Amino acid sequence: MPSFRVVGPGRAGRSLAVALSAVGWESVGLLGLDLDLYDPESTCS
C-alpha cells in the first residue's frame, strides 16, 4: 500500500489526506509548523 505525509495540516492538507485515504493510500502523518521535518518520528495525526 502506498503511503504519504502531508506538510501543512490545514484545510487543504487535511482534505488531501482524506481524499488519498479514500482511494487506498495510507496517511503516516501530518506535519505542522512545530514539528521537525528532518525527524521521521516527529509526526502528529
N, CA and C atoms as a LAMMPS dump frame, in Angstrom:
ITEM: TIMESTEP
0
ITEM: NUMBER OF ATOMS
135
ITEM: BOX BOUNDS ff ff ff
-5.0000000000000000e+02 5.0000000000000000e+02
-5.0000000000000000e+02 5.0000000000000000e+02
-5.0000000000000000e+02 5.0000000000000000e+02
ITEM: ATOMS id mol type element x y z
1 1 1 N 0.849 -1.175 0
2 1 2 C 0 0 0
3 1 3 C 0.898 1.242 0
4 2 1 N 0.67 2.185 -0.896
5 2 2 C 1.458 3.416 -0.896
6 2 3 C 1.123 4.256 0.333
7 3 1 N 2.095 5.031 0.781
8 3 2 C 1.869 5.892 1.944
9 3 3 C 2.368 7.305 1.651
10 4 1 N 1.947 8.249 2.501
11 4 2 C 2.308 9.65 2.308
12 4 3 C 2.257 10.393 3.632
13 5 1 N 2.906 11.548 3.669
14 5 2 C 2.804 12.503 4.772
15 5 3 C 2.396 13.83 4.175
16 6 1 N 1.604 14.572 4.913
17 6 2 C 1.163 15.885 4.456
18 6 3 C 1.916 16.946 5.254
19 7 1 N 2.559 17.867 4.553
20 7 2 C 3.207 19.004 5.189
21 7 3 C 2.208 20.154 5.143
22 8 1 N 1.743 20.564 6.305
23 8 2 C 0.75 21.623 6.392
24 8 3 C -0.637 21.053 6.617
25 9 1 N -0.974 20.719 7.873
26 9 2 C -2.261 20.079 8.154
27 9 3 C -3.425 21.074 8.274
28 10 1 N -3.457 22.053 7.402
29 10 2 C -4.589 22.984 7.364
30 10 3 C -5.762 22.36 6.62
31 11 1 N -6.671 23.193 6.16
32 11 2 C -7.85 22.671 5.454
33 11 3 C -7.474 21.905 4.194
34 12 1 N -6.577 22.45 3.408
35 12 2 C -6.185 21.776 2.159
36 12 3 C -5.411 20.493 2.44
37 13 1 N -4.494 20.526 3.39
38 13 2 C -3.713 19.344 3.719
39 13 3 C -4.571 18.214 4.256
40 14 1 N -5.506 18.545 5.129
41 14 2 C -6.393 17.516 5.675
42 14 3 C -7.337 16.982 4.589
43 15 1 N -7.801 17.85 3.702
44 15 2 C -8.652 17.394 2.599
45 15 3 C -7.89 16.453 1.681
46 16 1 N -6.642 16.769 1.411
47 16 2 C -5.802 15.899 0.592
48 16 3 C -5.617 14.542 1.266
49 17 1 N -5.371 14.546 2.568
50 17 2 C -5.193 13.3 3.313
51 17 3 C -6.457 12.441 3.264
52 18 1 N -7.603 13.058 3.425
53 18 2 C -8.876 12.322 3.371
54 18 3 C -9.095 11.746 1.973
55 19 1 N -8.837 12.553 0.944
56 19 2 C -9.055 12.103 -0.434
57 19 3 C -8.13 10.942 -0.795
58 20 1 N -6.851 11.047 -0.449
59 20 2 C -5.919 9.969 -0.766
60 20 3 C -6.233 8.708 0.035
61 21 1 N -6.634 8.867 1.284
62 21 2 C -7.021 7.713 2.105
63 21 3 C -8.229 7 1.517
64 22 1 N -9.141 7.758 0.934
65 22 2 C -10.356 7.183 0.352
66 22 3 C -10.066 6.299 -0.862
67 23 1 N -8.925 6.537 -1.522
68 23 2 C -8.586 5.725 -2.699
69 23 3 C -7.456 4.733 -2.429
70 24 1 N -7.201 4.455 -1.145
71 24 2 C -6.284 3.383 -0.807
72 24 3 C -4.895 3.749 -0.335
73 25 1 N -4.584 5.021 -0.231
74 25 2 C -3.278 5.422 0.278
75 25 3 C -3.331 5.454 1.806
76 26 1 N -2.181 5.243 2.446
77 26 2 C -2.093 5.265 3.897
78 26 3 C -1.417 6.553 4.359
79 27 1 N -2.105 7.321 5.182
80 27 2 C -1.531 8.539 5.745
81 27 3 C -0.673 8.163 6.941
82 28 1 N 0.61 8.532 6.905
83 28 2 C 1.504 8.221 8.012
84 28 3 C 1.818 9.452 8.85
85 29 1 N 1.13 10.551 8.59
86 29 2 C 1.307 11.707 9.445
87 29 3 C 1.026 13.033 8.778
88 30 1 N 0.708 13.986 9.618
89 30 2 C 0.519 15.375 9.202
90 30 3 C 1.594 16.191 9.897
91 31 1 N 2.382 16.918 9.134
92 31 2 C 3.48 17.697 9.689
93 31 3 C 3.078 19.152 9.809
94 32 1 N 3.137 19.683 11.025
95 32 2 C 2.771 21.075 11.269
96 32 3 C 3.994 21.95 11.469
97 33 1 N 3.756 23.207 11.799
98 33 2 C 4.843 24.17 11.967
99 33 3 C 5.76 23.841 13.135
100 34 1 N 5.232 23.212 14.171
101 34 2 C 6.023 22.939 15.371
102 34 3 C 6.795 21.622 15.304
103 35 1 N 6.756 20.931 14.178
104 35 2 C 7.421 19.644 14.063
105 35 3 C 8.703 19.751 13.252
106 36 1 N 9.655 18.909 13.586
107 36 2 C 10.932 18.864 12.891
108 36 3 C 10.787 18.029 11.613
109 37 1 N 10.913 18.657 10.455
110 37 2 C 10.734 17.965 9.182
111 37 3 C 11.819 16.925 8.915
112 38 1 N 12.955 17.031 9.602
113 38 2 C 14.038 16.104 9.38
114 38 3 C 14.012 14.903 10.31
115 39 1 N 13.096 14.904 11.284
116 39 2 C 12.965 13.787 12.237
117 39 3 C 11.805 12.91 11.809
118 40 1 N 12.055 11.697 11.31
119 40 2 C 10.969 10.841 10.807
120 40 3 C 9.974 10.434 11.895
121 41 1 N 10.353 10.539 13.161
122 41 2 C 9.45 10.187 14.263
123 41 3 C 8.582 11.376 14.683
124 42 1 N 8.809 12.537 14.113
125 42 2 C 8.115 13.75 14.514
126 42 3 C 6.87 13.966 13.653
127 43 1 N 5.78 13.281 14.005
128 43 2 C 4.522 13.417 13.27
129 43 3 C 3.361 13.533 14.239
130 44 1 N 2.269 14.046 13.759
131 44 2 C 1.033 14.079 14.541
132 44 3 C -0.092 13.619 13.646
133 45 1 N -1.236 13.318 14.209
134 45 2 C -2.368 12.895 13.383
135 45 3 C -3.53 13.82 13.528
